[in-house]
Amino acid sequence: MVTLNEEGAIAKVIEDIRHVVPAAEIVVVDSSTDRTAELAERLGCRVFRQVPPRGYGPAMHEALQEAHGEIVITVDCDDTYPAERIPDLVSKMREGFDLVSASRLARKPAAMSLANYLANRLFAWLAGVFCGVRTTDVHTGMRAYSRHLLKTFPYDPQGMALPVELLVGPARKGYRYTEIFIDYRPRIGTTTLKPFEGTVWTLRRLWKWRTILARDHEQK
């Protein structure tokens, strides 16, 4: 988990995770000014501090690389994602997938504004148009990755919208990918979403992989 002032949510999220996967290692990369890191350490998490904050991409990169498991699962620390679906992600991974994405968008979630829902559907459509990747949700914060993918796929952690690159790139580069649907819940705490910057970075990531894939096709 990547955390930024999640003091009000982190204890519940950790408790929910422990309930379904008691032996799981929980890695937290924290850039908070509140007691998030202190609470996470007290609850047995491995906590890494990035202060001053370096942004979501570098924080997620550190979390992914510091995790020890053969299956690494990302979850946002705002209680929007259902920890009880973690075993479903693990079960899919054990079928041989390298990446299992938990889509929030089987339909419009009540906890998501119409504007955000339409933007996310647009981004998913563009992933198909630009990169040939069939998905419903390029921005979900809940995914399972294989250790093999994280060690071999050359992603760029700098900047926003890293989940976009960590989906469309592997899906087109031959890693086995699938998607499940989950319920998306109201968040605890204040959102840190930056819609304009996030949109720009999403388009940059999609266009980057469109260019890479076009170049690969020309070289064949």
C-alpha positions, 0 to 999 in steps of 0.5 A: 500500500502507498499511503498519504495521511490515511490515519483514519482508514489504515487500521481498518484496512489492515484488519480486513487484510489480516482477516482473510490472509493472516500470514500476509506480509503488508508493505506500506510506503508512506509520505504522511504528515499524520500518524499513518506510519506509526499505526502501520508499524504498530500493526506489524507492517513493514513501513518505508518512509518517503519524506518529502513525498516523491509522488505515487509512481516512485512510492508504488515502485518501492512497495512493489520491489520491497515486497517478498512474495511470489504474488504481490497485491496492491490495495489503496489504503482508503477502504474503497477496495474489498479485502475479502476479494484477495483470495479470488485474486490469488486463486486466479494467479495460481491458474498461471496468470502474471497479472490479475486486475480487479475492475471497479467498473462492471457498472457505475459504482455508487461510490464513484462520481459520474464524471470519474466513471465516464473518464475511467470508461474513456481511458479503458476504451483508449487502452483498446484503441491505442494499445489493443488491450481489452480492459474495463479499468486501467486505474484500479488500485487493486491488482495482483502481480507475479514476482516474475513480472515485477522483476522482468517488465521494464516499467517507468516509475516516474510520474503519475498513472503508473497503474496504466503502464503496469496493465497495458504494457504487460498485457501486450508484451506476452504476460498472461493477464485477466480481469475480475470485477469487484465492488467499489466502496466509499472512501474513508478520508479526503481524496488526493486525486488530481484529475487534470494531472492524472488525465495528462499522465494517463494519456502519456502512458497510453501513447508511450505504449502505442509508440512502443508497440508500433515500433515493435510491429515495424521491426518484425 
